[in-house]
Amino acid sequence: MSDPKDELGQRFDDRRPDSDDKEENMSQSDNTNNTSESNNSNNTGNSGSTSNKPGPDPNPTSTRNRRQVPMYLPDERADRLDSLYEQLDGRSKVAGEGGIEKHADFMEALVDFAIEHEDELADRLGIKKE
């Protein structure tokens, strides 16, 4: 039985461009690769884009590009928050509005609501008015 490392090394040596008998095959395979890249199904067709690499949405307003603010909640509260989101998402879908996104819609509205009701929030926190 041969050593797998030797076998693998031989495979790569056969493909090295400095290998005399394989030089012609390499140039043909390079042409084939260039052709196949232009027909690649992963190519998004964004000719104006500087990169055709898949990945996160480069849009600066997308949820992924927003600042993350962690919330440390007890399990019960986290479950109630998730349940509230699911209820409102379901109501939105039933109303024919297509549902809501958890972070882009629900969490933003939740934070806006807290900010807009600062006095009520202060009361809940036991902070007295000056």
N, C-alpha and C positions, 0 to 999 in steps of 0.2 A: 504494500500500500504506500502511495506517495504522500509526501507532506503537503497538506492543503496550502500552506504558505508558498511553497515552491510552485505549486500549480497556479495559484493566483498571480505570482510574479511572472510566470511564463505568459499568462494571458495579457498582462499589461505590457510586457516586453514586445509581444507581437503587435501591439498597437502603437508603439512609440514611433514618432515621426523620424527619429534618427536611425530606425531599422532600415537597412538598405533594401531588402526585398519587399518591404511593405510601404515604401514611400509613395508609390503610385496609388495604392489602395487608400492611403490616408487622404490624399488630395481628392479622390473621388468621394470618400465618405464626408469630407468637409463640405463639398458642394451639395451633397444630399442633405446634410444637416441644415445648411442655409436655406434650401428650398423648403424643407419641412417646417422650419420656424415660421415662414411666411404663411403657411397653411395651418398653423397650430390653432386648435379650437380654443385655447386659452387666450389667444390674442384678442384683446377687447376692441380693437379697431380705433382706438383713440389716437389718431395721427397727430393731434396737437399736443398730446401728453408727452412729457419727457421720459416717462417710464411706463412700460406696459405690465409691470409686475402687479400681481394681485396683492391685496392687502387692505388695511383700513381705509375708510373713506377719507380722502384728503380734504374734503370740505371742512373748513374751520368751524362751521356751526353744527356739524354732526355731533351726536351724543358722545361718541368715542373721543372726541377732541375737547370735551369739556372737563373742567376741573372736578375731580372726585372728592366728595366730602363724606367720609365714613360716618355711619350712625351705629352706635353700640346700644342695642336694645335688648331687653329681656325677651326670651323666646315667645312669651305670651303676646307681648306688644308687637313683635315682628310678625307673628302669625296674624294678628288683628289687622296690621297694616297691609299685609299681602291679601288678606280676605277683602278688605275695603277696596283695594285696587281691582281685584277680580270682580267684585260686585259692580263697580262703576264701569269697568271694561265691558262686562256683560250687558249692562243697561245701555251703553253706547251702541253695542252691536245690535241689540234688539230694536233700538230706535232707528236703525239703518244708517248709523254714522260711521260704521266700520271699526269700532273699537278705539282704544287709546293706547299709546305706548307708555310703558311703565316709567321710564326715566324722563323722556322728552316731554311727556304730557303730565302724567300723574304727579311725579315728584316735584316738578317745577310749580305746578298749581298748589301743591301742599305747602311748599316753602313760601310762595307768594301770599297764600291765605294767612299763614302765621305772621308774615311781615305786615300785611294790611291790618291785622287785628292785634297790634302790639300791646294795647292796653289790656285786652282780655288775656293775652299770654302772660303779661306781667302779673296780673291777678292770680293766675294759675300757679305762677312761680312764687307767689307770696311777696312780690316786690311792691312796696307802697309808693304812691305818687309823692313827689316832692312839693 
